[in-house]
Amino acid sequence: MAFPFKRILAPVDFDESSLKALETAGNIARQNDGTVYILHIVPVDIDVSGMPQYVDLIHRQENIDREKLTVIAKEHLAEVKWEILDEMGPPATVIAEVAAKLPADLIVLVTHGRRGLARLVESSVAEKVLRSAPCPVLAVRIE
């Protein structure tokens, strides 16, 4: 019996480990005739709407990122429907908000499985998403 995961959200930050999670999302979508929504987040913690020079810079970067993501999607998501989403803000918050808006059936993201002091210092995005996600989360562990 296949899981009903048709709308799969996969955050990508261009790190090799997030691409492994993207491949996992692609495999799940392939088995369920689903769609992978590739989410790239520009991690901005301040409101830049009143600062046109920053808005222009961010839009240029989004266009560059979209081109990179298109290449990545074609390489890692063969025979899978996909769509690219661009957002700005704190990553864990944005992931949960986008998942609720879609609405996503599943979020597939990477976790490095850090423990102890490394986990305390780096504050896991995956852990924050697990706490606030409106749907199931598959955390692909990369060591």
HUNORDA-V174597 format. One record per backbone hydrogen bond with DSSP energy under -0.5 kcal/mol. CO is the residue of the C=O (numbers start at 1). NH is the residue of the N-H. If there is no record, write none. Layout:
co=CO nh=NH
co=CO nh=NH
This chain:
co=3 nh=5
co=4 nh=6
co=6 nh=8
co=6 nh=35
co=7 nh=9
co=7 nh=105
co=7 nh=106
co=8 nh=10
co=8 nh=37
co=9 nh=108
co=10 nh=39
co=15 nh=18
co=15 nh=19
co=16 nh=20
co=17 nh=21
co=18 nh=22
co=19 nh=23
co=20 nh=24
co=21 nh=25
co=22 nh=26
co=23 nh=27
co=24 nh=28
co=25 nh=29
co=26 nh=30
co=27 nh=31
co=28 nh=32
co=29 nh=33
co=29 nh=34
co=30 nh=33
co=34 nh=81
co=35 nh=8
co=35 nh=37
co=36 nh=38
co=36 nh=83
co=37 nh=10
co=37 nh=39
co=38 nh=40
co=38 nh=85
co=39 nh=12
co=40 nh=87
co=41 nh=43
co=42 nh=44
co=42 nh=89
co=43 nh=45
co=46 nh=48
co=48 nh=51
co=50 nh=52
co=51 nh=54
co=51 nh=55
co=52 nh=56
co=53 nh=57
co=54 nh=58
co=55 nh=59
co=56 nh=60
co=57 nh=61
co=58 nh=62
co=59 nh=63
co=60 nh=64
co=61 nh=65
co=62 nh=66
co=63 nh=67
co=64 nh=68
co=65 nh=69
co=66 nh=70
co=67 nh=71
co=68 nh=72
co=69 nh=73
co=70 nh=74
co=71 nh=75
co=72 nh=76
co=73 nh=77
co=77 nh=80
co=81 nh=36
co=83 nh=38
co=85 nh=40
co=87 nh=42
co=90 nh=94
co=91 nh=95
co=92 nh=96
co=93 nh=97
co=94 nh=98
co=95 nh=99
co=96 nh=100
co=97 nh=101
co=98 nh=102
co=99 nh=103
co=99 nh=104
co=105 nh=136
co=106 nh=9
co=107 nh=109
co=107 nh=138
co=109 nh=140
co=111 nh=142
co=115 nh=118
co=115 nh=119
co=116 nh=120
co=117 nh=121
co=118 nh=122
co=119 nh=123
co=124 nh=128
co=125 nh=129
co=126 nh=130
co=127 nh=131
co=128 nh=132
co=129 nh=132
co=129 nh=133
co=136 nh=107
co=137 nh=139
co=138 nh=109
co=138 nh=140
co=139 nh=141
co=140 nh=111
